[in-house]
Amino acid sequence: MRATGLAGLELKRFGRGKLPRAALAALLLLPLLYGALYLWSFWDPYGHLDRIPVALVDEDEGATIPDGGGKDPRGGAAGDRLAVGDELAGKLLDSKTFEWHRVGAAEARRGVENGTYYLSLTLPADLSRRIASSGGGSPETGALQVRTNDANNYIVGQISRTVFSEIRAAASAEASRGFLDRIFIGFSDIHDATAKAAAGADDLHTGITKAEQGSKDLAEGLKESKSGSERLSDGITALDRGSADLRTGSRQVADGTQLLADQVGRIADGIRPFLDDDGKSIGDTARLVADASRTVRDNLGELVKAAPAAATAAHTASDDLAAVRTQRCEDPPLPDPAVCDPLAKAVAAAAGVAAVADDVSALVEDEDGDLAVLRTRLTVLQQRAEDLAEHAPTLDDDLESAVAKVDALNAGAQQVAEGAGTLHSGLSTAKSGALALDTGVGALKTGALGLDSGLHRLSDGSTTLADGLNDGVGEIPDYDEDDRDARTGVMADPVRLASSSLHAAPNYGTGFAPYFIPLSLWVGAMVAYMLMQPLNRRALATGASARRTAFAGWLPVAATGLVQVAALMSVLHWGLGLEMAHPVATVGFLALVTCCFAAIVQWLNARFGAAGRILVLALLMLQLTSAGGTYPVRTSPGFFEAVHPWLPMSWVVEALRRLITGGGPGPVWQACAVLAAFTAGALALTAVAARRRQVWTLERLHPELSL
């Protein structure tokens, strides 16, 4: 009989009564218990977190925004009331993230301990104060307190950590927005202040430029002042020397006027009595002198006429008298001393008269010479005598006036001498001052040159400062409210997780389907060989070939597996909503999977008998732990990573992920090749086991273990 006929006979056994039919129906639906029920139980757990009771404890006492200038970190004005706890609690209650229960701290602690609440979130009393402190001088970090109890549920604790990390990040970003907004406002204030500083620097540069020009003018002026001060010093030094000479000269004049005044006083004292008593006689005498002078001057002409004759007569008389003396005193042997002495005097007098006569004769001979001078002097004498005669009556008064004027002259000379001394002292002081002035002007000149140099450097520096500040104004941002909102939003949460999946699974169940579907098909094959014989007994009894015997035992379970695949995928797709990227390929691949699993389970049962059923279960456990269906196999211990590529379910899980969620077909074709190899190998080994089973042994008649 053919293998298909033998397989049909095996299946017909289940139609001979209600219990076999029920067993076959249960066999066909068994994968649903593993695949459909498991996936259904946690098809979308994250979509039902709002059913998890969580305690919310709000102990926040609020805070007053510190007066630090500007806004606080959350945007309120200084002095406003801040209640972060109430705000955050309200947002959590509205979010429906969990089934929130707003309770006290003690109740939350008891609830987490006894399982009433899976976890608790506490907003501490100083939450608002700490957040508000970031706008003051001593910023502190706020803390959200989460309490979990893994004895209630470990997975919920893991989920809560993820959720609360997002809540913490959102709260931190909200707190950062206000703080950063204050920074951006500070930028705007700095920008405005820098603009004012730049304008001031421009004004400073302009002023320094003017000051630099003024310092140059000052330096030039001080150069001229230095020359002038030198000339002034030299002039005052010369004046000082002149004042010393003036002092000496004025003292000498004062001494002379004092002497004059003393002499005039004595003379005045001597002649004052004569003037008082003989004023009239003096006048008469003066008139007599004037008349005599006029008479002599008028008779000078007669003198001219008589002078030559008188000179001749005087010489004649002198000669005669000399001769008489000679005769009387020189020739006689005994002259008479009584006669000779007077006679000698007479000779001498006569000679003198002759000489005078010669002079007069010579004078009158040169009428235009000395005689003219004499005539002029006689005229002057006449005039002065007349003046004296005219003023003789008032000579005593004139004398007193002259004495007074001489005294006044003396007093003035004394004052001049004293003033000259004072002037010399003052000029000496002025000389010292002029020297000090010259030194000071020199120092000012040096300082002015240094000032000019310094102002030049200051001008360059002010130019650099002004340019830098003007450039800085352009570099410092000045944000308006819209810009601040946009930038604080970015900087408060600068890095967002832009997650994208090439082939995203829409829910938790879809992600785990590649793991639970082969599990259910393996269990289906395992239970099928509990109801069916791995080797067809009729084939063994009739002596059919080992290959036909193995194939006849494999076909009924493979056919049952195909029905299991159809039932399971129908429920998953139309019942739970499993969407497959490649539905036809998925079903076809699962047909190969169930045929492979049936061949492997058949061989284990055929080769090892009752112990094979235990090996089938053990192999299932080994595949579940090393297939990487939940966590990547690289996170498992090294043993599981080592056996991973040698087990069929590892290839099945990887291929189903590509067929259900999408991806390249490479792993699918590799899995098909591996599964085909496992199927062929398992059938070949089953044929070997069938050949051995055709020989009856004592062990087959009395097995050690029977299930």
Buried (B, 14 or more C-beta within 10 A) or exposed (E): BEBEEBBBBBBEBBEEEEEBEEBBEEBBBBBBEBBBEBBBEBBEBEEEBEEBBBBBBBBBEBBBBBEBEEBBBBBBEBEBEBBBBBBBBEBBBEEEBBEBBEBEBEBBBBBBEEEBBBBBBBBBEBBBBBBBBBBBEEEEEBEBEBBBBEEBBEEBBEBBEEBBEEBBEBBBBBBBBBBBBBBBBEBBBBBEEBBEBBBEBBEBBEEBBEBBEBBBEBBEBBBEBBEBBBEBBEBBBEBBEBBBEBBBBBBEBBBEBBEBBEEBBEEBEEBBEEBEEBBEEBBEBBBEBBBBBBEBBEEBEEBBEBBBEBBBBBBEBBBEBBEBBEEBBEEEEEBEEEEBEEBEEBBBEBBEBBBEBBEBBBBBEEBEEBBEEBBEEBEEBBEBBBEBBEBBEEBBEEBEEEBEEBBEBBBBBBEBBBBBBEBBEBBBEBBEBBBEBBEBBBEBBEBBBEBBEEBBEBBEEBBEBBBBBBEBBEEBEBBEEEEBBEBBBEBBBEEEEEEEEEEEBEBBBBBBBBBBBBBBBBBBBBBBBBBBBBBBBBBBEEEBBBBBBBBBBBBBBBBBBBBBBBBBBEBBBEEBEBEBBBBEBBBBBBBBBBBBBBBBBBBBBBBBBEBBBEBBBEBBEBBBBBBBBBEEBEEBEEEBBEBBEEBBBBBBBBBBBBBBBBBEEEBBEEBBEBBEEBBEBBBBBBBBBBBEBBEEEEEEEEEEEEE
